[in-house]
Amino acid sequence: MNKGKFIVIEGIDGAGKGTQTELLVERLKKENREVVVDDYPHYETSFWGKHVGRMLSKEFGNPMEISSYLTVLPYILDEADGSKKIIEPALEKGMIVISNRYFTSNVHQIAKRPENDREIYANWLWEAGYNQMGIKKPDLVLVLLVDPPICRENILKKIERNYTKGQAMDAAEEDFNHQMESAKEYKKMADKEPDLWVLIDCCRDGKLLPKEEIHNIIFEEINKRRFL
């Protein structure tokens, strides 16, 4: 049996990752593909995912002011757990795994670092996750490029989430500069590893494209690589 394929939908907060994940999964299922869906962090379903939620609600202090060498750890533990229990078994069965965020989302942790330290931290991060923790590397990372001001508007439209404890935004979402820096780091990853990280331009003339049009662009990119 051929092993399956693992595709991650990425982007800054409010870029529409959840929507595009749903559209892609729906289309694949209509084509009778065997699909497993994952979504990180596992705020409600895993020990470490719940810890991430507590951290983002500032229970332990503002995570944007704590070293990313520390704040990344619960994310990595949650992602390693999901890799072993959800992703790898599905791939072994030849299924397609579509994940809304993943270990690749820790680009946000890189963006917290001073500019002159980001490459050093990035090297430590990928080593820690892929090599030391054995986290499964995706086959394709699709990064939704959406102008940060549009993302901010989308965040404010989100329904209330349990882990934010009544707040409209979590600690990372409310830091607009952090979102802009994260967008820059996603672009750097696409420059560095273009076969793995692919940018999906979701805006035209400063406006967000219709979700169906973005979905078609995504599906075309996947087909280019003959994943399906």
C-alpha positions, 0 to 999 in steps of 0.5 A: 500500500502506498503511503498517504500525503500530508498537507498543512494549511498555514497563515497568520491568525485570521487568514481563513485557514479553518474555512479553507481546510473545510472546503478542501476536505469537503471536496476530497470526500466528494471525490471519495478520497479517504481523508483525516482532518487535524487541527492545532493546537488541540485546545480541548482534546489533548493534555498539552493542547489545553496547556497551550490554551491556558498559556494564550489566555495569559494564565502564566503571564503574557506569552509574548513577553516570555522567551520563545524557547519556553513558550514553544514547548507545549506547542511542540509536545501537543504536535508530537503527540498528534503526529504519533497518534493521528497523523502517522497512523493515517499516512500508513493506511494510505490516507490523506491528512489535511491539517489546519496548522501544525508544527509549521505554525511555530514560525510565529515563535520565530517572529517573536525573536529579534531579527539578528537571532531568528535564523539561530532560533529557527535552526534550533526549532526545526531540529527540536521538532523534526529530529529530536521529537520525531515530529512527522514532516508534511509533504506540503505547506500551503500558506494563505497570504492575507493582508494583516489588517483584513486578518484582524477584522476576521479575528474580531468576527470569530465566535467565542472560544473556551480557552480565551475566557471571554476575550475577543483575542488571545495574546498572540492575536491581539499583538498586531506587530507580531502578526505582521512579523509572522507574515514576513517569516512565512514568506522567508520559509517559502523562499528557503524551501519552495518545494515544501512551503507554497504561498497562496495569494488570497488578496487582490487590490487590497481585498480578500478574494472569495473563499471559493476562488482561494480554494480553487487556487489551493486545489490547483497547487495540490494537483501540480504536485500530483498528490491526488 
